């Protein structure tokens, strides 16, 4: 596979601008069939912000035992740089039993001495070997619990990984600006009894969990479903919404890729949301 990458780089250099491989991390993405197009669109928005070796894992358990490989390079110009900067993209379609042994396939492709992020699309198969194996070879797990059907039930499963791998939740990232607005209400918010949230279920649970963990007591949550966080109210009084447009999926993932350590505030909020 490395030979294919070298050949692509030589081809780019021969047919266009000089190229330079620049990787600041290895980005592994697990994308079941229903998430393939979404994963590609999100990753396309990261190229200039986080040049990386990207490994896209497409599990296809109903296909014959095999690995289908596609290798490509995404090159772009950067201001003040004479060479085009190129990121490597390796797509691996894992058929049959190959789905259950991803770590042995991924590990030889990781770039030594650089952090490895694992973006898991959809809800992980709790108790199955796929997530356990990849968590053992990656440094950070990035999920979006709003992609899960029952996030409150699954938060207890996710919490078991906190001591094994640093975890980021894009649903937590979406609520960052709203947490700032709620914090501005201190000290009056200390008397909060009921939090009303319009938006994804996971986002609402994490906002309520954050308040419960910070205030060290129960807070009633009233949730109205929505595709985005659009309204938060404290005891019936609407909270002033954050300024500016909502971040895109690429913006949210990019922010998580800038973080390398554990987040004890998020971990406490998740545990409180699961209680």
N, C-alpha and C positions, 0 to 999 in steps of 0.2 A: 504493500500500500504506500509506503514511503517513496518507492520508485515512481509511482503514479504522480504523487505530489511534486516530486522533483522535475518530472517531465512537463507537468503543467506550468511550473514556474519558468522553466527554460523556454517554453512556448510563448508565454506572456512577454518575456524579455525580448524574444526575437521578433515578435509581431507588433509590439506597442512600446509603451514607456518602460524604462527600467523599473524593476519591481523589488520590493524588500518585504520579506516575511516578518510580520510584527505580531507577536502574540503576548498578551498580558495574562492569559489564563487559558485553561481548557474548559470549554462549556459543553456539558453533556445534557442532552434533552431526550427524555423518554416520552414518546408521543404515540399513543394508540391510534388506530385508523381514524376515529372521529375527530382527532386533534391535529392531524398532519398539516392541513392547510393553515390553521390558526398558528401553529408553532412556527411555520415558515414565515408568515407575515410578521410575527413578533420579532423573530431573529433578524429579519431584514432591516428592522429599524435600529439594530444595535451595532452594525458593522463599523461605523466610524467612531462610535463612543467606546467600544470594547473590542478591539481587534483580538481575535482568539482562534484557536483551533476548535471548531465546533463539531461535535459528534452527535448526529441525530440517530436515535434508536427507534425504529418502527417495528413494534412487535406484531407478528402475524402468526398466532399459535395454530390456526387452522391450515396453514400452508405446509408443504413438505419441509423436513429438516434441512435447512440450508441457510447460508448468509449471502445476500445480494448486496454488493458494494457499489456505491457511486461516489466518486471523488471530484471535487471542483474547487475553484478559487474565486473569491470575490475581491476585486481590486478597486481602489478608489484613491483619488488624489487628496492630499492634505496640504493646507496652506503652509508655505515655508519649507516644504519637503520636496526634494528634487525627484525622489522615487515614488511610484505608486505604492501604497501600502496594501498588502494582500492578507486576507484571512483564509484559512483552509476550512473546507466543509466536507465532512465525511458522513455519508448516509449509509446506514446499515439496516437492511431489512432482515429481521430475525424470524425464521420460519420454524414451526414445530417446537421441538424440545429446546432449540437454541434460545427461545424466549426466556427459559428458566436459568440460563447461565450467562448473564450479560457481563459480569465483572471480568471474567477471564478473557472476554473479547475486547473490552474497553481498556483494560489496564495497560497493555502494550502500546496503546495509542496516546496515552497521557503524556504531556510534556513535563519532563522532570523539573523540579524546583519552582513550578508555577502552581497557583491554586487551581483547584478543580471544583466547578459548580455543577450541581445536578438539578435541572429544572424538570419537575415531574408534572406532566399534564394530566388532569383528571384526578380521581381519587386513587391512591396507591392500593394495591391488593394486600391489605394487612395480613401478616402471617405467611405470605408467599415469599419465595427466595429472592425475587427480582430486586425489591427495594432493599432488603437486608444486605445483599451482595454489593449493590452500587453504593450504599451508605458506607460500606467498608473501604471503598477506594476513592471516595470524593470528600472534599473538605466542607462543603456547604450544600444543604438541601433547600431548594426554593420551590414552594408550592403556592397554590391559590385555593384556599379552602372554600371559596365561593363556587368552585367547580364541583363540590361534593354534594351529594343528595341529602346527607344528614350530618352537617358539620359538627353539631354539638356532641353527637355520639362518637364521632371519629376523633375528636380532639384528645380523648384519653389515649387512643392508639398512637397519635402523633407525639404526645408528651413522653412516651417511652423512648423516643429517639433523641431527646435533648442531651443526654449524657454521651451519646455516640457521635453526633454530628451537629454542627450549628445549623439552625433552621430559620428560614425566612418565609413569611407568609405575605403574599401580595395583597390579600384582603386587609391585613394589618397596615400595609403601606398606604392603601387607599384612604384609610381613616386618619392618617397623620395630621392633615390640616384641620380636620374636625376635632381631634384631640386638643390641638392648640386652642381652638375656639372655646372648648369646654374648660380648659385650664385657665382661660382669661376670666372665668366666672368665680374663681376662688376669691374669698373664702365662702361665698354664699352657696356654692355648689355642694359644700360639705353636708348641707341639709337635704340634698336631693333624695326624693322617694321614687320617682318614676321617670324613666328615660324612654322617649319615643323616637324611633328611627325608621325612615323610609329608605330602602336600599336593599342590597343583597343580604340574605340571612346571616352569612358568616360575618360580614362587616358589622352588622348590628350586634351580634353576639360578642364580638371582640371589643366593641366600644363599651358595652355593658360590663364585660369582664374586666376591662381596664379600670373602670370606676369602682367596681367591687373590690378589686385588689388594692387600689390606692386608698379607698375610704375604709377598707377592712370591715365591710358590712354588706348586706344584701341590697340590691337595687332592682326594682321591677322593670322589666323590659317589655315595651309594646312595639311590635314590629309590623311594618307594612312593606310588602314585597316591592322591589324595583330593581331595574338593571344597574343603576348607579346610586350612590349616596346623594340624596337630594334634599333631605330635611332631617334635622335633629331638634328635639324639643326637650326641655327640662321642666318637669311638673307642668306640662301644658304650654309653656312659653317657648316659642321658637328661638333657636340659637342662630345668631348671625352667620350666614354661610361664608366659607372661605372665598377669597378673591381669586379671579383668574379661571381659566378653563381647567377641567378635570384632566389629570395626566393620562397619556395614552398607555396601552399595554406595554409598549417598548420602553416608555419612560419609567414605568413602575418596575419592570424587570431590571432596567439599567441601574436604578437606585439600589436594588438588592445586591447587584454584582459589585457595588462599591463597598459593601460591608463584609468583614471577614470574621468577626467574633460573634459570640452568643449574645442574645438580647434578653437579659433577665426580666425586663419590664413586659416584653411580649410573652415570655414564658409564664409569668405570673397571671397575665390577663387571660391567656388560653386556659390555664388550669381553673381559673375562676369561672370562665365561660362554660366549662365542661361540668362544673359542680351542679 
